[in-house]
Amino acid sequence: MDEDQVQPRIDGGYPVPLPVEPLFDMPVAALLVPMNYNAFKAFVSRHKHLFPARYRLVGRGHRRVRQISASEIRLAREMVIRPGR
């Protein structure tokens, strides 16, 4: 089981496996990388082969909201943040 898909229990017991990897929308993912939204959007667009498009439909008009997985956020952080900082 992947370490990223385990949620620790509050009472200190055995961890509970998560059924799916957590997804974050673009503004939240940009904060976690850390980058501003426009820079992160350009970064993801430039590296399309590493960040496949996943969308969630929101509202009555079904506006698409891009979703980024936790492992992709980790990958983006590794690419952006220099070691030793």
C-alpha positions as CSV (number, residue, x, y, z in Angstrom):
1,M,0.0,0.0,0.0
2,D,1.3,3.4,-0.9
3,E,2.2,5.6,2.1
4,D,0.3,8.6,0.6
5,Q,-3.0,6.8,0.7
6,V,-3.0,6.1,4.4
7,Q,-4.9,8.4,6.9
8,P,-3.6,8.2,10.5
9,R,-6.2,7.6,13.1
10,I,-6.9,10.3,15.7
11,D,-6.7,7.8,18.6
12,G,-3.3,6.5,17.6
13,G,-4.5,3.2,16.3
14,Y,-3.7,1.5,13.1
15,P,-3.9,3.7,10.0
16,V,-7.0,3.5,7.8
17,P,-6.3,3.2,4.0
18,L,-7.9,5.8,1.8
19,P,-9.8,4.4,-1.2
20,V,-8.6,7.1,-3.6
21,E,-5.8,9.7,-3.7
22,P,-6.9,13.2,-2.6
23,L,-7.5,15.8,-5.3
24,F,-7.1,19.5,-5.0
25,D,-8.4,22.3,-7.2
26,M,-5.9,24.6,-9.0
27,P,-5.9,27.6,-6.5
28,V,-5.3,25.3,-3.5
29,A,-2.6,23.3,-5.4
30,A,-0.8,26.5,-6.4
31,L,-0.7,27.4,-2.7
32,L,0.7,24.0,-1.8
33,V,3.5,24.1,-4.4
34,P,4.0,27.3,-3.6
35,M,3.4,29.5,-6.6
36,N,0.9,32.1,-7.6
37,Y,-2.1,30.8,-9.6
38,N,-1.0,32.1,-13.0
39,A,2.5,30.8,-12.7
40,F,1.2,27.4,-11.6
41,K,-1.3,27.3,-14.4
42,A,1.5,28.0,-16.9
43,F,3.7,25.4,-15.3
44,V,1.1,22.7,-15.5
45,S,0.4,23.6,-19.1
46,R,4.1,23.5,-20.0
47,H,4.4,20.0,-18.4
48,K,1.2,18.5,-19.8
49,H,2.8,15.0,-20.1
50,L,3.4,15.0,-16.3
51,F,0.0,16.4,-15.2
52,P,-2.9,14.8,-17.0
53,A,-6.1,16.8,-17.1
54,R,-8.8,15.8,-14.6
55,Y,-11.9,17.9,-14.2
56,R,-14.9,18.2,-11.8
57,L,-18.1,19.7,-13.0
58,V,-19.4,22.5,-10.7
59,G,-22.7,24.3,-10.7
60,R,-25.8,24.2,-12.9
61,G,-23.8,25.3,-15.9
62,H,-21.3,22.4,-15.4
63,R,-18.2,24.6,-15.3
64,R,-15.1,22.5,-15.3
65,V,-12.7,22.8,-12.4
66,R,-9.2,21.3,-12.9
67,Q,-8.1,18.8,-10.2
68,I,-4.5,18.0,-9.2
69,S,-3.6,14.9,-7.2
70,A,-1.5,14.9,-4.1
71,S,1.3,13.0,-5.9
72,E,1.3,15.5,-8.7
73,I,1.6,18.4,-6.2
74,R,4.6,16.6,-4.6
75,L,6.2,16.2,-8.1
76,A,5.6,19.9,-8.9
77,R,7.2,20.9,-5.5
78,E,10.2,18.7,-6.3
79,M,10.6,20.4,-9.7
80,V,10.1,23.9,-8.4
81,I,11.8,24.1,-5.0
82,R,15.5,24.0,-5.1
83,P,17.3,21.6,-2.6
84,G,18.6,23.2,0.6
85,R,15.9,25.8,0.8
